[in-house]
């Protein structure tokens, strides 16, 4: 669905323009000549302005940096001589992307499921207290009042839950290290452990 020019300009003004200074600073640190910086920034604005819609863009800063990176790469490709430091420095623009990417999102989701599974495996009262204290951030005093327990029991159960989870994580890490890799050797052997 296409957006009006006014909507796109308003969006660019609030989601792209505030990051221009950061982009210019990044390009300066990459030793891009000042006149080229202005051209790259202008080219990025033009490319974004030509879009029919900006509804697909989740992170304006990231999109702006990525677009500028593409403009810089296009400039380098057009030149006959490529400075070796240019190629290395171009990767610095990639670091500006705040989006964790699909691999990191999947990894974080799997880690969260793993921790959730470990919490669910705690003894019932320990799990209840741990969730209230560590997940929901309820104070010890309030948990004690809700459950009709002395505060020292709440504190002990929260600590016990944390210890049990940390031990389980350590056990899983050890079993991962001892599991054979692609070529049959264990991680501990590969790392000289």
C-alpha positions, 0 to 999 in steps of 0.5 A: 500500500502506497503512502502519501508524500506528506506521510513519508516526509513526516516519517523521515523527519521523525525517524531518519533525520535525528540520526544524520549526525551519528551517520556523519560522525561514523563516516568521518571516523571511516575517513570518508572525505567530507564532500563525499559524506554529504553526497552519501547522506543526500543519496540515502535521503533520496533513496528513502524518499523514493519509497512508495511506503515506509511502513515496512521499516521497523528501525529508522536508524538501522535503515538509514545506516544500511542505506548509506552503507549501500550508497558508499559501496556503490561509490566504491564499485564505481571507482577504478581504484579501491582503497583497502581500508575502505572495505574494512571500514565499510563493515563499521556501518554494519555495526550500527544496525541495532536489529539483532537479526534472525539468528540472534532472535532465534538464539535468544528465544531458545535460551529463554525457553531453556531458562523457562523450562528450568524454572518450571522444574523447580520444586513448587514453593521454590518456583512460586517464590523465585518467579515472584521475586526474580521474574515479577520483581515483587519484594521479599516482604510482599511475597512473605505477606502474600504467602504467609511465610517469614521473610527469611524463608522467602529469601532462602527459597529465592536463593535456592531457586537461583542456585538450582538453575545455575547448577542446571545451566552448568551441568548442561554446559558441561554436557555440551562440552563433552558431547562429540563434535562433527569430527568425533572429538569432544569440545574439551579436547578441542580446547585443550581442557 
